[in-house]
Amino acid sequence: MNRKTLVLPAVAGLLTPVLAACGGSAGGSKSGNAIVVGTTDRFTVTSDAPAPLDPAYAYDVGTWNILRQTVQTLMTQPKGEGVPVPEAAESCSFTDSGNERYACKLRDGLTFAGGDKVTAEDVKYSIERALRINADSGVATLLNTIDTIETQGDREVIFHLKTADATFPYKLSTPVAGIIDPKDYDRRKLRDGFEVDGSGPYTFKADVKDNAIVSATFTKNPSYKGSVQVNNSEVVLRTYADADAMGAAIDKGDIDVMTRAMSPAQITKLDSGSDANVDLVDMPGLEIRYLAFNTDAPTVKSKAVRQAMAQVINRGELVSKVYGTQAEPLYSLVPATLTGHSNSFFNKYGDPDVGKAKNLLAKAGITTPVKLTLHYTTDHYGSATKQEFKILQQQLNGSGLFDVSIQGHPWASFRPAEKKGQYDVYGMGWFPDFPDADNFIAPFLDKGNFLSSPYSNGTVQRTLIPESRREADRLNATKTLNEIQDIVAEDVPVLPLWQGKQYAAARNDITGVSYALNSSSTLQLWELGRGVSG
């Protein structure tokens, strides 16, 4: 039996548990008992990124999905979503009323896969190392509310925070807070290449060709002690050049599961139930796409140019032509399913209006057409990205106010160039570190932000972000979060475009697929199993 499993949120931002995919007869992959997962994510060592898998550097969904299998964190996001739960920790909690002192006690008997004991000093070393290195990926900003770290004995760690931070437990669930063995990771420099060591559910070995991972083998770690149950003994992650190649592999039975990034056409085909051996699972997602601006660049330094683009772009048309029902227009950095969301861009600009955009430019004395190049990555967010940017080009040029060209780049060169400010306007996606509105705001607007953006707003950084983090009940932070989103709509340092669902496809003897991805696009390989068809 072929079927599509639909997962709908019972509460905004939460993932409702569903039954794992099952079905009629289908053979397993051609890799013995190992479950083989396909991905279009690329893992490459370059001169700009020589240490892509070091927890102190890694900051994209693909590399994090490797680290989450191998490097343990004190906390983790639970199966079925919700607030973080202890993982390497036995318990964690705020110990004061002001959310400024957070204490954790490690599980007894934790060891790294290599045999060394995991201690509180290792936790302290790991997190202080990430802060000290402060890699240009911007990942260390997740930990920037930490003031000092104290240990008591081998099992107790106490974090003293600079300011109240109700989101801190979420941050301790991210790979930058992963616990590493000091003998494997130098205190002052990144660990180059593709070696990863930790105390997580799996050990890791990469098959590398031309400085890129071709496949990676995750083997169940017999020493693992933590909160997750590992339902398989080995998983192989295999990389593909594009969605078509990955789709052909699952059709032939070379892989059992395919995840990021499936094409809209593949999803539509599988959704129709036309493949008797492969099931599609869709689930709520918090992935967003947006345009980012180098606000120091002469072409877009004037706020009026960025506002005019926001006034012209037709999100509804963009989504319908490229993604159909697989995405929805987004009018804020914060997805519509999260507490604190506001349709700030729609509130300010309303429906697309060329006349209003023309007036914005004229009032600012901007000569039209404004000549721009929109840059996008060809291999990181899926094959539909090129079509998406062609539609954006048509919309902007069709207004008569812009003269836009588009240019695609592989992620290995795109990301370093973006961080160096070489692109005036460029397309990015965001898969949240954790499911809270703060993680759609601070990474873009706080000091040392993910984009290395020159845009800075003192009110947002010094007052509003800290104020929002004081509220343990996130509903109470809504007013402050909305104020931040209104400032973004006014200044347009980024321009949100759409919010997407997420999908996985699996041959129908594979179980646990519905839990293999959570709403933050975290890959949870331990959930996968090989069951009896039926």
C-alpha positions in Angstrom: 0.0 0.0 0.0 1.3 3.4 -0.9 0.2 6.3 1.1 1.2 9.9 2.0 1.5 10.7 5.7 0.4 14.2 6.5 1.5 15.7 9.8 -0.3 18.8 10.9 0.5 21.0 14.0 -1.9 20.6 16.9 -0.3 23.6 18.5 1.5 26.4 16.5 5.1 25.3 15.9 4.6 21.8 17.4 4.8 18.5 15.5 2.1 16.0 16.2 3.3 12.4 16.5 2.1 10.1 13.6 2.6 6.5 12.6 5.7 5.6 10.8 5.5 4.9 7.1 4.6 1.3 6.2 3.5 -0.4 3.0 3.6 -3.2 0.5 6.6 -5.2 -0.6 9.8 -3.3 -1.4 13.4 -4.4 -1.3 15.9 -2.6 0.8 18.9 -0.6 -0.4 21.9 -2.4 -1.9 24.1 -1.8 1.1 23.4 -4.8 3.3 21.6 -4.0 6.6 22.7 -0.3 6.6 19.9 2.2 6.0 21.1 4.5 3.2 19.9 8.1 3.2 20.4 10.4 0.2 20.9 14.1 0.4 21.9 17.0 -2.0 23.8 18.7 0.8 27.5 19.2 -0.1 30.3 18.9 2.4 33.5 20.5 1.1 36.8 21.6 2.5 38.1 24.8 0.9 40.7 27.4 1.8 37.8 29.6 3.1 36.3 26.8 5.1 39.0 24.2 6.0 37.1 22.9 9.1 33.5 22.5 8.0 32.6 19.9 10.7 34.2 21.5 13.8 31.4 22.4 16.2 33.1 25.8 16.8 32.7 26.6 13.1 29.8 24.6 11.5 26.7 26.6 11.0 24.4 25.2 8.3 21.8 22.6 8.4 23.9 20.0 6.5 26.9 20.1 8.8 24.8 20.3 11.9 22.9 17.2 10.8 26.3 15.3 10.9 27.2 16.8 14.3 23.9 16.0 15.9 24.5 12.3 15.3 28.0 12.3 16.7 28.6 15.1 19.2 26.4 15.1 22.3 24.9 18.2 23.8 23.6 18.8 27.3 20.1 19.3 26.0 18.2 18.1 23.0 14.9 18.8 21.2 12.6 15.9 22.0 10.8 13.5 19.7 7.6 15.1 18.8 8.9 18.6 19.6 8.3 20.7 22.7 10.8 22.3 25.1 14.4 20.9 25.2 15.0 17.9 27.4 18.3 16.6 29.0 20.6 14.6 26.7 24.2 14.3 28.0 22.8 16.0 31.1 20.8 14.1 33.7 19.0 17.4 34.6 19.2 21.1 33.8 17.3 24.1 35.1 17.4 27.8 35.9 18.3 28.1 39.6 17.3 31.8 40.0 14.1 33.8 39.3 15.8 36.0 36.8 16.9 33.4 34.2 20.6 34.3 34.6 22.0 31.1 36.3 21.6 27.8 34.6 22.9 24.6 36.2 23.3 21.1 34.6 24.3 17.7 36.1 25.9 15.2 33.7 24.7 11.6 33.4 26.8 9.2 35.4 29.3 7.1 33.4 29.4 9.2 30.2 32.3 8.4 27.9 33.6 9.6 24.5 33.5 7.0 21.8 37.3 6.7 22.2 36.9 5.7 25.8 37.8 8.8 27.7 35.5 9.9 30.5 33.2 12.9 29.8 33.5 15.5 32.7 32.1 18.8 33.5 35.5 20.3 32.7 35.1 18.9 29.1 31.8 20.8 28.8 33.4 24.0 30.0 36.3 23.5 27.6 34.1 22.8 24.6 31.9 25.9 25.0 34.7 28.3 26.0 36.6 27.0 23.0 33.8 28.0 20.6 33.6 31.4 22.2 37.4 31.9 22.2 37.8 30.9 18.5 34.7 33.0 17.5 34.7 31.6 14.0 33.6 33.9 11.1 30.6 31.6 10.5 28.9 33.5 13.3 27.9 30.4 15.2 29.4 31.5 18.5 26.8 34.3 18.7 24.4 31.6 19.9 26.4 31.5 23.1 27.0 35.2 23.6 24.8 35.6 26.7 27.3 33.4 28.6 29.4 35.4 31.1 31.3 32.6 33.0 31.1 28.8 33.3 31.7 27.2 36.6 32.2 23.5 37.4 31.6 21.6 40.7 33.2 18.2 40.7 33.1 16.0 37.6 29.4 16.2 36.9 28.1 19.7 37.6 28.2 22.7 35.3 26.9 26.1 36.1 26.4 28.8 33.5 26.3 32.4 34.7 24.7 34.6 32.0 25.3 38.3 31.3 21.6 38.9 30.9 18.4 36.9 31.3 17.9 34.4 28.5 14.9 32.2 28.6 16.0 30.6 25.3 19.3 29.4 26.8 18.2 25.7 27.1 17.5 25.7 23.4 21.0 27.0 22.7 22.5 24.2 24.7 20.8 21.8 22.3 22.7 23.1 19.3 26.0 21.6 18.0 28.0 24.7 18.9 27.5 23.6 22.5 28.6 20.0 21.6 30.9 18.3 24.1 34.3 17.4 22.6 37.4 15.7 23.9 40.1 18.3 24.6 42.8 15.8 23.3 41.1 15.9 19.8 40.3 19.6 19.5 42.9 22.3 20.1 41.8 25.1 22.4 42.8 27.9 20.0 42.3 26.6 16.5 39.8 24.7 14.4 40.1 21.1 13.5 40.6 20.9 9.8 39.1 18.3 7.5 36.3 15.8 8.1 37.1 14.1 11.4 34.5 14.2 14.1 34.7 12.7 17.6 32.2 12.8 20.4 29.9 10.9 22.7 26.8 10.9 20.6 24.6 8.0 19.3 27.0 7.3 16.4 30.6 7.3 15.4 31.4 8.8 12.0 33.6 8.0 9.1 33.7 10.0 5.8 34.5 8.7 2.3 36.2 11.7 0.7 37.0 12.5 -2.9 38.4 15.8 -4.2 38.0 17.4 -0.8 34.3 16.6 -0.6 32.4 13.9 1.2 30.9 11.3 -1.1 29.3 9.3 1.6 29.5 9.1 5.4 29.0 6.1 7.6 27.3 6.4 11.0 27.9 3.4 13.2 26.0 2.9 16.4 28.1 3.9 19.3 28.1 1.1 21.9 29.3 3.5 24.6 26.5 6.0 24.1 24.4 7.0 27.1 21.7 9.6 26.5 18.0 10.2 26.0 17.5 8.8 22.4 16.9 5.3 21.4 18.9 4.1 18.5 16.8 1.9 16.2 19.5 0.8 13.8 23.1 -0.3 13.8 24.4 1.7 10.8 23.3 4.5 8.5 25.1 5.6 5.3 24.5 9.2 4.2 25.2 9.5 0.5 25.5 12.8 -1.4 24.1 13.5 -4.8 24.7 16.3 -7.3 21.0 17.2 -7.6 17.5 16.1 -6.8 17.0 14.1 -10.0 20.1 12.0 -9.3 18.9 11.3 -5.8 15.4 10.5 -7.1 16.8 8.0 -9.5 18.7 6.3 -6.7 15.7 5.7 -4.6 13.7 4.4 -7.6 16.5 1.8 -8.2 16.7 0.9 -4.5 20.3 2.3 -4.1 19.0 4.4 -1.2 16.2 3.9 1.3 15.4 7.5 2.2 15.8 10.9 0.6 15.7 14.2 2.4 17.1 17.6 1.4 16.5 18.8 -1.1 13.8 17.2 -3.1 12.4 19.2 -6.1 8.8 20.4 -6.3 8.2 18.1 -9.2 9.4 15.1 -7.3 7.2 16.0 -4.3 4.2 16.5 -6.5 4.8 13.1 -8.2 5.2 11.2 -5.0 2.2 13.0 -3.5 0.0 11.5 -6.2 0.8 8.0 -5.0 2.2 6.9 -8.4 5.1 5.1 -6.9 4.0 1.9 -5.1 7.4 1.4 -3.4 8.1 4.9 -2.1 6.1 6.8 0.5 6.1 10.6 0.9 6.0 12.1 4.4 5.3 15.8 4.8 5.5 17.6 8.1 5.4 21.2 9.3 8.6 23.1 8.7 10.2 26.3 9.8 12.4 26.8 6.8 12.3 30.3 5.3 13.8 32.0 2.3 14.8 35.6 2.0 16.8 38.2 0.2 19.7 39.7 2.1 21.4 43.0 1.5 24.9 44.4 2.0 23.5 47.7 3.3 26.9 49.4 2.8 26.9 48.6 -1.0 26.2 51.7 -3.1 23.4 50.1 -5.1 21.3 49.3 -2.1 22.6 51.6 0.6 19.5 53.8 0.3 16.7 52.3 2.3 14.3 53.5 -0.5 15.8 50.9 -2.9 15.2 48.1 -0.5 11.8 49.3 0.3 10.9 49.6 -3.4 11.9 46.0 -3.9 9.7 45.0 -1.0 6.8 47.0 -2.6 7.2 45.3 -6.0 7.9 41.6 -5.2 4.8 39.5 -5.5 5.3 36.6 -3.0 2.0 34.9 -3.9 2.9 34.7 -7.6 6.5 33.5 -6.8 5.2 30.7 -4.5 2.5 29.5 -6.9 4.7 29.4 -10.0 7.6 27.7 -8.3 6.5 25.8 -5.2 2.7 25.5 -5.4 1.2 24.2 -2.2 4.6 23.3 -0.8 5.3 26.8 0.5 3.4 29.9 1.7 4.2 33.6 1.3 6.1 35.1 4.3 5.8 38.7 5.5 8.2 38.6 8.3 11.5 36.9 9.3 9.5 34.9 11.9 7.4 32.1 10.5 3.6 32.3 10.8 3.5 29.2 13.0 5.7 30.6 15.8 4.6 32.6 18.8 5.5 36.2 18.2 4.9 36.3 14.4 3.7 39.5 12.8 2.9 40.2 9.2 5.0 43.3 9.4 5.9 43.5 5.7 2.3 43.2 4.6 1.2 45.7 7.2 3.6 48.2 5.8 3.5 47.5 2.0 0.3 45.7 1.4 -0.2 44.1 -2.0 2.5 44.7 -4.7 2.2 48.2 -6.1 4.6 49.6 -8.7 3.2 53.2 -8.3 4.0 53.2 -4.6 7.5 51.8 -5.3 8.1 54.5 -7.9 7.1 57.2 -5.4 9.5 55.8 -2.8 12.4 56.0 -5.3 11.5 59.4 -6.6 11.2 60.8 -3.1 14.7 59.6 -2.3 16.1 61.0 -5.5 17.0 57.5 -6.9 17.5 57.4 -10.7 15.7 54.5 -12.3 16.1 51.8 -13.5 18.2 50.7 -10.6 20.8 48.2 -11.8 21.3 45.2 -9.6 22.6 41.6 -9.6 20.8 39.0 -7.5 23.1 36.2 -6.5 21.9 32.7 -5.5 23.4 29.4 -4.7 23.0 26.6 -7.2 23.4 23.6 -5.0 22.4 24.3 -1.5 18.6 24.9 -1.4 17.5 22.7 -4.3 17.0 22.8 -8.0 14.0 25.2 -7.9 16.2 28.1 -6.6 17.2 29.1 -10.2 13.5 29.3 -11.3 12.7 31.3 -8.1 15.3 33.9 -9.0 14.1 34.1 -12.6 10.6 34.9 -11.3 12.1 37.6 -9.0 14.0 39.0 -11.9 10.9 39.2 -14.1 8.9 40.9 -11.4 11.5 43.5 -10.6 12.3 44.2 -14.3 8.7 44.2 -15.2 8.1 47.2 -12.9 10.4 49.3 -15.1 12.1 50.5 -11.9 14.9 47.9 -11.9 17.4 46.4 -14.3 18.2 43.1 -12.6 20.4 40.3 -13.7 20.8 37.0 -11.8 23.9 34.9 -11.1 24.3 31.5 -9.5 27.2 30.1 -7.6 28.0 26.8 -5.8 27.7 27.0 -2.1 31.4 26.4 -1.5 32.1 29.8 -3.1 28.8 31.5 -2.5 28.9 31.5 1.3 32.5 32.8 1.7 31.8 35.6 -0.9 28.6 36.6 0.9 30.4 36.8 4.3 33.1 39.0 2.7 30.4 41.4 1.5 31.0 40.7 -2.2 27.3 40.5 -3.1 25.0 43.5 -2.9 21.8 41.4 -2.9 21.7 37.6 -2.4 19.3 34.8 -1.7 19.5 32.8 1.5 17.5 30.2 3.4 17.3 29.7 7.2 16.6 26.5 9.0 16.3 27.4 12.7 18.7 26.4 15.3 15.7 26.0 17.6 11.9 26.7 17.3 11.6 30.1 18.9 11.1 33.5 17.3 14.4 34.7 18.9 16.2 32.4 16.5 14.7 34.2 13.4 15.8 37.6 14.8 19.1 37.5 16.7 21.1 35.6 14.0 20.3 38.4 11.5 20.2 41.5 13.7 22.5 41.0 16.7 26.2 41.8 16.9 28.4 39.2 15.0 25.4 38.1 13.0 25.2 35.0 10.8 25.3 37.1 7.6 28.2 39.3 8.6 25.8 42.1 7.7 26.9 45.7 8.3 23.3 46.7 9.2 23.1 47.6 12.9 20.2 48.9 15.0 21.1 49.9 18.5 17.6 49.7 19.8 17.1 46.2 18.6 20.5 45.0 19.8 20.7 46.7 23.2 17.1 46.9 24.3 14.6 44.8 22.4 16.4 41.5 21.9 17.5 41.4 25.6 14.0 42.4 26.7 12.4 39.6 24.6 14.7 37.0 26.2 13.6 37.9 29.7 10.2 36.3 29.1 10.1 32.6 30.0 6.5 32.6 28.8 7.0 33.5 25.1 3.5 34.9 24.7 4.7 37.7 27.0 7.5 38.5 24.6 5.1 39.1 21.6 4.9 42.9 21.9 8.7 43.2 21.9 9.1 40.7 19.1 6.5 42.5 17.0 8.3 45.8 17.5 11.5 44.2 16.1 9.7 42.9 13.1 8.2 46.3 12.4 11.7 47.8 12.4 12.9 45.2 9.9 10.0 46.0 7.6 10.9 49.7 7.8 14.7 49.3 7.3 14.6 46.1 5.1 18.1 44.7 5.9 16.5 41.4 4.8 13.4 40.8 2.7 11.4 37.6 3.6 9.9 35.7 0.7 8.4 32.4 1.8 8.0 29.7 4.4 8.1 26.0 3.4 7.0 22.6 4.4 9.5 19.8 4.6 9.5 16.4 3.1 11.1 13.0 3.3 10.6 10.1 1.0 11.3 6.5 1.9 11.0 3.0 0.5 8.1 1.5 2.3 10.0 -1.0 4.5 11.6 1.8 6.4 10.1 2.8 9.7 10.4 6.0 11.8 10.4 8.3 8.8 7.9 10.7 10.4 10.3 11.4 13.2 13.5 11.5 11.1 13.1 15.3 10.7 11.8 17.7 13.3 10.4 21.1 12.6 13.9 22.7 12.8 15.0 20.3 9.9 17.1 18.3 12.4 17.9 14.9 10.9 17.4 12.2 13.5 18.9 9.1 12.0 18.4 7.1 15.1 14.7 7.1 14.5 15.0 5.1 11.3 14.5 1.3 11.2 14.0 -1.4 8.8 10.6 -3.1 9.4 8.5 -5.8 8.0 6.4 -4.6 5.0 2.7 -4.9 5.5 
